[in-house]
Amino acid sequence: MKQLINSGNKTKIAICTYHKPNDYKDITDYISGVGMTYSTSKNYMLFDDKKPFFRRGLIRAIR
């Protein structure tokens, strides 16, 4: 993934962020750190196993 992001080409990525509780924060921090912009799905998914129970489902990143 680093090679793709650092290639300098226009890059679009869609990433699922609901599998683990901290995915959304970890992934958005990484994307921001490499200079990409992102948007998120506007709705949430409900989980009943681990906090946070409501999670964003998808991040769309672009450079």
Secondary structure by P-SEA (a helix, b strand, c coil): cccccccccbbbbbbbcccccaaaaaaaaaaaaaccccccccbbbbbccccccccccbbbbcc
